[in-house]
Amino acid sequence: MRSIQRLGDSIRDAWTDAEHSDAGFASLASAALADSELLHSTTKAELNEWFLSGAPLPRQEMRPFGQPALTLYRGDGFYIELLVWLDSTTAIHQHSFAGAFAVYEGSSLHARYRFDCTDAASRELVFGALALRDVEVLRPGDVREINPGPSFVHALFHLERPSLTLVVRTDTLPSWQPQYSYRAPGVGHDPFYDPEPTATQLRLITSLGASQDATFWPIVAAAMRTADPWTTLRLLTVASEVAGDDVRFREVAATARNRHGRRADMMLASLEERARERNIVARRAMAHDPDHRFFLALLLNVGDRPSILDAIRARHPGSDPEALVLQWVGEMSEAQSIGLEFDALSLKMLEHALHGLDLTDFERGLASVFGDDNVEEQHAELSFLWAELTGSQLLRPLFCAADVELAECQRR
């Protein structure tokens, strides 16, 4: 297809003029992509027809990004790909390549982060502080540079189904490896590190857990007593998926804490965040309304109520963001896509919580309508509902103030 060929050839020529400088690739790729016929004039139908027509295609590879990832052009040291997104999302990650990406169709919540490493357990596992820098909604035609390494740590949550992303990127740059993925409150790991025979042993342990084999817990407990930090994280990940809050998991976690101290605490906190992330991504598969997916994206990527409300104002200027939250929660509850049931009472509770009020304030308001005695009789039930609402892992960011760190909010 001519629009693909023109974009690829223009990048090839510009990079040749730049003497194949890795440092300059992101800016030239961004400029070429932003001005390209491929981004602005070529339709998805034309791309699909070309890709499926039987015409010669560049070499294709199976990659974990995209549903699927289509290679459109291969040059010397770089390539162009189209990523189709339905329900999967990206982890918070950095890159071991340079380039640029653009929204081709749909839209995405783009969150950028900063990671400050304070403790390197190994090349594959680091600890530190992960903080949100900013969020934005990217729409068709928006282009962003991809710079390798920790200067560009980000995540994308796609709002329409499907959303399509065009990516221009170099091949992997060894000097910028590993390509860490991150999880709050501050654990970075190399997701591509799978040393043998440990990787196969872990797959066997995973299989034992999935089949509820009686030897699973004794094997995990024995392995944990001698595991290095990276293997400890992998074992805890497998065990948490099998057992959740099972007493045997708590025993394994205690062993990890005895061996690795604060590192293990960080790992366990990151696994709580991982479970919350998977819950939200599963909810997105049931939510096709772009605003509902936008709300889920905020719950996943934005850690406090003021920032969430600011992002809603930016997407819906002139709106009452608290009212929109209540509307979306009610709609998603009715559609059974949020995993929580909300009636008029619990939505009223949520409204009070969004305004930073507590249960006492809520009961005082009810008493002004129904009388003190009636509210006092229902105090135990109201306390239970309030604790269930404000303790929800899914909605947790709505109950965090801007000056409360995520690690503290997670403990609530």
C-alpha angles and dihedrals in degrees: 000000000000098000091055093045092049093051093046094046093048091053091046091053095044092049091048089053088050089053091244093293110179089204092060099042098088094057096045092045091050093050094047093047094048091054097040128124087217093065099039109029111022113091127220089241090056091049092048092048092050094046093049098037097091093251115144110279132197116259110289126214134191108246132175092234119082137019081263125349112216120200107217102175138008122203134171103296097347142061143191121231139179115219118203114204126195112153107336122096137197124258118234100277150153127222138247091202139055128236144091139271133206135192106247098176134359122010139270140205105236116201123186123200142189121222120196110193115215101163131030111196090180139329088278100045129047136169132206143106123316115199133177113243101184145322132221139171112241118208134189111304096022112132129195130185121240112216117186123244134020096325089080113043113158150143134213127211112189116222105192125054106256110022119178128207128194114211130190111190145157123243114268113299108218093205089064098051139150098058098211126209116205138211130189135289088029121300121135122189139171104247092194096056109107110152118191138268088015093060093055092044089054091049089054091050089049090052091050090052094047091052092045091238112184091231094059100091097041090050093049092046092050093046092048092058091068103023122129117228096268093049089044090058091049093048092048090049093053093043094048091053091051101043113012105192095356112147089241090058089052089053091051090047090052090054090051091051092049091053102038107019114192092009089062091047089055092048093051092048089050090053090055088054090047091054090049090049092052091049091053093046089051089051090052091059087063096042116075099163107104093223092051090050089047090054091050089049090055092049089052101043108025117068106200141043100243092053091048092051091047090053091051091051090052092052094041108031114203093018130126100244095198090054091050091051090053091046093050094045090050093048093047092047090052090049090047090234099121101056092234131090116227126188128176092279097051092044088053088051090051090050090055092047091051088058091053094252125140136223093272090058090048094051091047089056092049091048091056088061105030102024133254096270094054093048092046090054090054096043096108093049092045091049090052093050092047092051091047092051099044091040094056111126090207095055097033096115090060089065097047121096120221093253095052114097117231093242090058092044090052091058093058 
